[in-house]
Amino acid sequence: AAFISIQAFPALLDLPQELEVSAVSCGSRHTAVVTRGGELYTWGWGKYGQLGHGNNVSSDQARRVEHLVAKGLRVEEVVCGPWTTYIRV
């Protein structure tokens, strides 16, 4: 199982430099960002599938949600709940 660090204080986002972020949302143990290009990246605790990668795997590294790219969907907004992630396309 992946070790997921929990930050109880503000921290810099560790993202690839080429990403231009337009929106950020944090759940209780996961984070999601939307890029200016409309892509969704998520990381953190994935036990309930809230990262959107089609599995329950946790990750400390930001990963693009490929399902949305494959469907040609452009994400406009993201909101994370305690164990959920909602998007507006």
Backbone bond lengths (Angstrom), bond angles and torsions (degrees), N, CA, C in turn:
res aa  C-N    CA-C-N  psi(-1)  N-CA   C-N-CA  omega(-1)  CA-C   N-CA-C  phi
1 A - - - 1.447 - - 1.518 109.37 -
2 A 1.318 115.72 140.52 1.462 121.19 179.42 1.517 110.75 -71.42
3 F 1.321 115.92 144.21 1.460 120.90 174.13 1.522 107.65 -85.73
4 I 1.314 117.38 124.35 1.455 122.18 179.32 1.512 107.97 -111.28
5 S 1.329 115.75 115.75 1.461 118.76 179.78 1.519 109.44 -76.35
6 I 1.305 115.92 141.54 1.453 122.30 178.71 1.514 108.39 -109.84
7 Q 1.322 116.99 123.95 1.461 122.65 -178.77 1.517 109.15 -100.14
8 A 1.300 116.58 119.14 1.472 120.66 178.40 1.521 111.31 -93.93
9 F 1.325 116.51 9.16 1.456 121.86 -178.05 1.527 108.15 -146.34
10 P 1.336 118.55 162.48 1.468 120.41 -179.65 1.531 111.60 -57.70
11 A 1.325 116.04 143.30 1.461 121.25 179.51 1.523 109.35 -144.80
12 L 1.314 116.13 152.85 1.461 120.91 175.66 1.525 109.13 -69.89
13 L 1.328 116.72 143.10 1.459 120.93 176.05 1.521 108.67 -77.73
14 D 1.314 116.89 133.49 1.452 122.66 179.46 1.525 108.53 -97.75
15 L 1.335 115.92 88.87 1.464 122.07 -176.16 1.519 109.98 -122.94
16 P 1.336 116.55 155.52 1.468 118.64 173.76 1.538 110.49 -56.50
17 Q 1.331 116.71 140.05 1.465 121.16 -174.20 1.522 114.22 -61.35
18 E 1.331 117.40 -28.26 1.467 119.27 -176.53 1.523 113.49 -74.73
19 L 1.331 117.66 -11.47 1.461 120.36 -179.50 1.528 111.02 -78.42
20 E 1.321 116.05 128.98 1.456 121.60 173.43 1.520 106.87 -104.72
21 V 1.311 116.98 108.92 1.459 122.79 -173.76 1.522 110.68 -85.59
22 S 1.341 115.77 133.61 1.466 120.32 177.34 1.522 112.32 -110.63
23 A 1.351 118.04 -19.18 1.468 121.01 179.81 1.521 109.41 -153.96
24 V 1.336 115.24 146.52 1.466 122.32 177.72 1.518 108.35 -135.63
25 S 1.336 116.60 142.81 1.455 121.21 172.45 1.521 108.42 -144.27
26 C 1.331 115.49 144.57 1.467 120.94 -179.69 1.512 109.99 -121.65
27 G 1.324 115.69 133.12 1.455 121.91 171.80 1.515 108.46 -92.59
28 S 1.320 117.13 -163.58 1.460 118.77 -179.46 1.525 111.51 -70.69
29 R 1.339 117.64 -31.10 1.463 120.79 179.76 1.523 112.77 -144.10
30 H 1.306 117.99 20.13 1.463 120.38 176.61 1.520 109.74 -145.57
31 T 1.329 114.99 161.32 1.460 122.00 -178.01 1.520 108.85 -133.53
32 A 1.330 116.36 147.91 1.464 121.93 177.22 1.522 108.91 -136.83
33 V 1.321 116.39 142.81 1.462 121.34 174.44 1.519 109.51 -130.57
34 V 1.313 115.22 148.93 1.462 122.79 173.20 1.515 106.57 -110.44
35 T 1.327 116.65 133.54 1.463 120.49 177.76 1.528 109.98 -89.41
36 R 1.300 115.90 165.42 1.474 120.55 177.23 1.521 111.01 -61.69
37 G 1.324 117.02 -23.57 1.457 121.79 177.52 1.518 113.92 -84.72
38 G 1.347 117.25 0.54 1.457 120.97 176.65 1.520 115.28 86.26
39 E 1.324 117.14 16.55 1.461 120.31 177.17 1.524 109.84 -93.10
40 L 1.335 116.36 149.82 1.453 122.35 178.67 1.517 109.34 -109.13
41 Y 1.325 116.63 128.86 1.463 123.88 174.56 1.518 107.55 -117.73
42 T 1.339 116.88 137.57 1.459 120.97 179.53 1.520 109.78 -136.03
43 W 1.336 115.63 156.40 1.459 121.38 173.61 1.516 109.23 -162.98
44 G 1.333 115.12 164.70 1.454 121.41 -179.14 1.515 110.86 119.36
45 W 1.311 115.29 -148.59 1.461 122.98 -177.02 1.524 108.83 -78.49
46 G 1.329 117.62 126.21 1.458 120.94 -176.15 1.512 115.08 -117.12
47 K 1.333 117.71 18.32 1.467 121.60 -172.48 1.527 114.11 -53.05
48 Y 1.317 118.72 -33.17 1.465 121.68 -177.12 1.529 112.67 -105.47
49 G 1.323 117.48 15.22 1.462 120.88 179.38 1.512 114.18 78.66
50 Q 1.331 117.10 10.29 1.461 120.92 -174.95 1.531 114.04 -68.56
51 L 1.320 118.40 -9.86 1.463 119.80 177.41 1.523 111.91 -81.45
52 G 1.334 116.93 -17.70 1.459 120.61 174.94 1.515 115.52 81.94
53 H 1.328 117.73 16.98 1.457 120.74 -177.88 1.532 112.64 -96.17
54 G 1.328 117.50 9.36 1.453 121.05 177.01 1.514 113.72 80.15
55 N 1.336 117.24 16.16 1.457 121.01 178.61 1.533 108.97 -151.28
56 N 1.302 117.15 -174.70 1.468 122.15 179.98 1.521 111.07 -112.79
57 V 1.323 117.07 28.34 1.457 122.84 -177.08 1.526 110.26 -84.65
58 S 1.332 116.05 134.20 1.457 121.90 175.32 1.524 109.31 -88.99
59 S 1.332 116.56 154.94 1.459 120.64 -179.47 1.520 110.63 -152.50
60 D 1.329 116.60 135.50 1.467 121.14 174.27 1.522 111.30 -86.68
61 Q 1.324 117.46 -6.91 1.457 122.15 -179.78 1.527 110.33 -104.96
62 A 1.320 116.66 136.66 1.464 120.94 176.52 1.525 109.17 -63.62
63 R 1.340 115.64 131.10 1.459 121.40 178.15 1.523 109.40 -129.24
64 R 1.323 116.08 138.78 1.460 121.30 177.59 1.519 109.47 -71.29
65 V 1.328 116.97 139.42 1.461 121.93 177.90 1.531 106.91 -82.37
66 E 1.331 114.70 99.03 1.464 122.14 -172.44 1.527 113.12 -67.66
67 H 1.316 118.17 -29.93 1.467 121.10 -179.78 1.530 110.89 -57.35
68 L 1.318 117.15 -40.94 1.467 120.63 -179.72 1.524 111.32 -67.98
69 V 1.334 116.24 -38.90 1.464 120.84 177.53 1.524 109.89 -63.72
70 A 1.341 116.50 -45.30 1.469 121.29 -179.43 1.525 112.09 -61.18
71 K 1.332 117.24 -32.40 1.470 121.73 179.18 1.525 112.29 -85.15
72 G 1.338 117.43 -3.44 1.461 121.04 -179.83 1.514 113.21 72.28
73 L 1.331 117.23 24.65 1.465 121.29 -178.52 1.520 111.26 -90.94
74 R 1.299 115.53 136.13 1.465 122.64 177.64 1.527 107.83 -106.58
75 V 1.307 117.35 119.42 1.461 122.51 -178.17 1.522 109.79 -82.00
76 E 1.326 115.91 131.89 1.465 121.91 179.08 1.525 112.06 -101.73
77 E 1.340 115.69 -34.13 1.464 120.03 -173.99 1.525 109.42 -151.20
78 V 1.341 116.61 149.95 1.460 121.66 177.17 1.523 109.29 -136.10
79 V 1.330 115.16 141.93 1.465 122.18 175.37 1.524 107.25 -136.94
80 C 1.325 116.31 125.04 1.461 121.34 178.00 1.521 109.64 -100.78
81 G 1.330 115.53 136.70 1.451 121.85 171.63 1.522 107.99 -103.58
82 P 1.321 117.94 -169.69 1.469 119.68 -179.44 1.535 112.81 -57.82
83 W 1.329 118.40 -44.36 1.461 122.38 -179.42 1.519 111.47 -134.74
84 T 1.307 116.65 28.08 1.473 121.08 -177.44 1.524 110.16 -141.12
85 T 1.338 114.79 161.86 1.461 121.94 172.73 1.515 107.50 -137.42
86 Y 1.324 116.91 126.26 1.455 122.86 179.27 1.522 108.65 -114.33
87 I 1.333 115.80 140.77 1.459 119.80 176.55 1.520 110.10 -127.04
88 R 1.329 114.62 155.57 1.459 122.07 170.37 1.518 106.58 -117.60
89 V 1.342 115.36 125.65 1.469 120.19 -179.17 1.498 110.29 -107.95
